[in-house]
């Protein structure tokens, strides 16, 4: 019974770590990919 409880506790703890890591990775990638660099395109006035 102790082994089963330890196994459940380790599974829950591992799941929490995985979720935190995945959330941080998604946020970092989202911030990096959200940056849109605008290029300066000069439009001629007479044409």
C-alpha positions, 0 to 999 in steps of 0.5 A: 500500500505504501508503494502505491501511495508513493507511486501516485505521489511521484506521478502527480509531482511529475505531472505538475513539473511537466505542466509548469515546464510546458507552460513556460515553454509555450509562453516564451515561444509565444513572446518570441513569435509575437514580435513583428518587425516592420520593415520601412517601405518607402512608397514613391509619391509620384507613382 
